[in-house]
Amino acid sequence: MKLTKWAFLAVCVMAVAACKQKSGEEAKRTSFLDKAGMDTTVKPGDNFALYANGKWFKTTKIPPSETGWGSFYTLSDDNIKQVHSILNDVSAKDNASGSLEQKVGDLYKSGMDTVTIEKLGYDPVKPMLAKIAAVKDYKELVKLAADGFKTGDGFLFGFYVSPDDRISSKNVAHFDQTGLTLPDKDYYTKTDTATVKIRAAFVKYATQLFTFTGMDAATAAKKADGILKLETEIAKSHLEPVELRDPVKNYHKFAVTDLQKQLPDIDLSDAFGRMELKTDTVLVGQPGYYIALDNLLKSQSIDVWKDKAQFGELDNSASFLSKKFRDANFDFYNKAIYGQKAPKDRWKTIAANVDRWLGELLGQLYVQKYFTPDAKQRMLDLVNNLQSVYKARIEKLDWMSPDTKKQALAKLAAFTKKIGYPDKWKKYDDVTISKDAYYENGVSVAKHDYRRMIAKVNKPVDRTEWGMTPPTVNAYYNPTFNEIVFPAGILQFPFFDNNADDAINYGAIGMVIGHEMTHGFDDEGRQYDKDGNLKDWWTKDDADKFKTKVQVMIDLYNKYTVLNGLHVNGSLTQGENLADIGGLAIAYQAFKNTPEGKSDTKIDGLTPDQRFFLSFAQVWRVKESDETVRMRINVDPHSPEVYRVDGPVYNMEAFYKAFNVKPGDKMYREEKDRVKVW
């Protein structure tokens, strides 16, 4: 991770999905643009997103079980049905014990066994709740928190293992800020009506979880209020989302002995021993959190800390317990924060969890059925085409010096390209799955994941690893690997279709490819060199020019609003906006190298260029609940989809020509005011 920062889609629509390649028995798609969804009463120069999708926006209703609807949602919904088909098939068979099919099938079956889950109530978490209750002081609490990592119950520390940002060939122990239930630190202090309601929902949720364990309502409410107050104190130590974008500011290497001096009341040697972490050096992303934690452990009541720990255990486990726990969890997270009106069908939730827990087992079944070698090769050709265009564009930049260009070109040439699925699959030999033990199955996976992670500490990085599963509808750039990754799930319509003309594919998946490539050169990615090391390879003059050009973009997006005046955060979204603008420009230039791109032949009354831009715009037609939009504005590095369309196109001369956009049109930007970086 940095994957949540670098992923192509917004967090809230990242969903498990199966690739929906057409089989030979199915009719081939012949229409690739929804002309009926366009609103041609809107001038392209006034609002292209509405011109391309206006009627669709007016007529589309968000299903009760969704936080939004549109291309990504419908794609994920269609694909989860394909995954469901695989899981139904494999779970109905008598599979050999320990086989891939047995583990995947029985995990799905155990999640669907709601009768057994209901009978158990909250029995699965009673042992951990009892351990927390027995804690006498904060030192014992730290011991318990550290012990819990081996079984997926760890807390207090935001611990994970990944490459050292400055030595990308080596895995190291990382510690980041943690300890908050709400999406961001500002949720604890903002006084607007929507945020106040979310805090009230948080207290109600915590109260419910405690009462479900037999506690009286008054005591439960008091504990819930205390937890909110404690988390409000913790939040003061957290960095803001914009601050978290700076990789240098979030890189602090400590000898464990030196870190111990700053945290005198947290016995790191004992904690690390309990976590089975053997290292002399660690990276701490946000030391301020750990310094604050050291103080708060002493200054805050141990009873409140225990209440928070018990709430955390119930909260983290709620979706795997009986119905009343699941319903309360839904009401808080899905309904209060995201505005989702009704839960998804149970089978969708469990299918997603199978992918989350055993993704590279399910992924093997998935690619066998839904992803062809031809699709992988076609995608690789597209990637190579855009990489060549990017090279030419860097060579022609008028604002970058030869020395910096040389480094940029070396980084571009060094991109690792991963398409579809891994060349070698992860093994889950130590995972035990039973068809009637859903919670225990999750614990077995958690133990496996931790053993696998902790074994990497101070070991060489395996650059063949993937950060997403093959069925995922998403893509990402990973700066420490200097790689662009396109899981099989995204390689389908509306992003990609073998039967589509080039305008469609380049406007959709081509833009995705260009987007991920540009992440290597956005405000964060540009700080990593060709080998994935956090290293300044820019001349000062070039870096200053880059920042000046990016500031034009930040100022532009700061002016965009949603929900009657809530502004987009141009600084928070700068990396994704830069990737959108650069990605579309690169995809368009690559498209112009194709026979269709060089022609004037119309299809459905539209020129090749018009089809290119409309394909791009219709990929981004997404309608979301007000709650989801508000949450995303606060914490999501992606701009709302309407501006992922309008932001890029009004900075491209080719778009102006394609749709005859003129001065006086509402979105027209003078040449001197347009964003021009990559």
HUHU-V547160 format. One line per field, one symbol per residue. phi: phi as a letter, one per 20 degrees, with the letter a starting at -180 (. if undefined). A space follows every 10 residues. Layout:
phi = ???
//
This chain:
phi = .qffedffef gfdfbfbdfd ffffeefffd ddceffefcf fefgfeafgf gfcgffgfde dfggeceabq gfffffffff fffgffffff feeeefgnfg ffffffffff feefffffff ldggdggfff fffefdbfff ffffffgfff cndfbmdeeb cbgfgecfec ecedcdfbnd efgagffecf dfgfffffff ffffffgggf ffeoffffff fffffffgff ffffgfeeff gffffefffd ccecfgfffg fecfddffff ffffemedad ccddfcggff ffggffgeee gfffffffff fgffffdgfd dfgfffffff geffefedmf ebffggffff gfffffecge eggfffffec cegfffffff fffffffffg gfffgegedd fgffggffff fgfegeddcn affcefdcfe edcdfcbgff ffffffffff gffffegmdf fefefdeceg ffeabbddff elcdccggge ebfefbbfee ffgffffdff ffffgfffgf cefegfedef enefbedeff fffffgffff fgfgffffef ccllpfefef ffefffffff ffffffffff ffeegffedd feclmdfgff fgfffgfffd ecdcfgffgf ffgfcefefg gfefefgfff ddfffgffdl fcgofgefcf gfeffcde
//
